[in-house]
Amino acid sequence: MSTRPRFILPTELKLKLTPEGIDIEYDGDVELEQDLGQSLHKVIASGDLTVKLQRVTGSLQCGGTLRIHGEIDAEHIHGREVVLGRQKVRCTSISANERITVGAASLTVDAIIAPEINLDPKASGRVTVIESDNDRGATKIKGGFSVSDYDDMFGNADEFLAQRGLQRLGEAGPAPGRAVISSAVHDPPEVTEEEDTSDPLSLSLE
């Protein structure tokens, strides 16, 4: 019998190559250390999802804990729990059914929503809306409107969230690992030093 490592492609695994990249869906835990030379377009796992790539793209969803290692240039990130470290994060939204933990990352994100959000004090960048039920403490992040603050200032918070596949906390939402993925393509703005008061994506609360 060969002593070489054995590779098994499970029958439950769904793989699809699209013009936008590769789609992966699996009823169980998934760990990705190889992208097969393609950009990730969509990854769905019913269990935990761990991604270890130099550059992570697409929409990532799981019913368990989502951990990402590497630079993130993605659309939507969702899990029961999401764990990010010291990395560059650029995406439309990050959401979780229970908890989001972010290390000393550099963020460019439209919205981060979960019942509990823990941000490293050294986390920096710009996030337009951050919504949670807990006290997050001070960070270097610009923006950080709550949903109610955003609604008071601009009056379209529900539309803002819906365009990003999100809902307010406490509203009936998708089952774990089946987050709503918005068809709208949104390109978050680059982080700059100056703030344009006519653009809600560039405002911050002092």
Helices and strands as residue ranges (DSSP letters): E 14-18, E 21-26, E 30-32, E 40-45, E 49-62, E 65-84, E 88-102, E 106-113, E 116-119, E 124-131, E 140-145, H 147-154, H 157-162, G 200-202
